[in-house]
Amino acid sequence: MSQNLTPTNPGTAAVIKKGRISITPDSYRPFLKFLAHVLGPTTEIVMHAINPATDGYDSSIVFLANSISGRTMDSPATDFIAKVLHDKLYQQQDYVVHYQSTLMNGKKVNSASFFIKNQAGELIGMICINTDVSRFQQLATLEKLSEELLQAFQPELAPAADLLESTPPTENLFIQPEGAIRQVVIEQTGTPNPPIADLTRKEKIAIVRRLYEQHFFELKDAVAKTAAYLNMSTVSIYKYLQIIKQADKSTSYE
């Protein structure tokens, strides 16, 4: 017996036609609200809408629940989203699971991302789930201690070692757009509060290179944000990018 499929919400973006459902990021909102209630306050649910722009991809948060990262609806795209767009990872698979993300306070969380694609296979959004696993890690520590005791007294009962797997992706969950730039500046200078005005040309190019390697400049307004943070003009940032693209490993920036 066939069923008459009728959307429960007349205003929904889902359209049932010839057995196919046209889906937009907004179509997921009720399900994401459901997930947020089921998984509880230790799991953050985020949905990004992604649109191509003339100066890079524009990613905006359109749904956020249980913000363990401290992000808001105005927070920027992450370095992982930039990598997904650059490597076109969404063309190879529908989702990525069990990778590690870092909060602004340094805390690690377990993450998974689902790619929302249109009928042409283009990426139009991402659903990201970040879970605070600190409580589970405490349990794992206890389990590890018990395994060590077991191995000490009864080696034949100790569990076999797991095989090494390929390195999973990582992500940094920035609260403000400047977070990504600040992290790279700290990484390159080795100090938590580097005086931006004292940065040398070599240091600035190294910072721009690192952001370039992270595909940061493929995101909308990335050049302008970097220029503002480093107290430079956008023309100078573009010049550095041109130097970097043409440079080889032996190039010196003295």
Secondary structure, 3 states (H helix, E strand, C coil): CCCCCCCCCCCCCCEEECCEEECCHHHHHHHHHHHHHHHCCCEEEEEEEEEEECCEEEEEEEEEECCCCCCCCCCCCCHHHHHHHHHCHHHCCCEEEEEEEECCCCCEEEEEEEEEECCCCCEEEEEEEEECCHHHHHHHHHHHHHHHHHHHHCHHHCCCCCCCCCCCCEEECCCCCHHHHHHHHHHHHCCCCCCHHHCCHHHHHHHHHHHHHCCHHHECCHHHHHHHHCCCCHHHHHHHHHHHHHCCCCCCCC
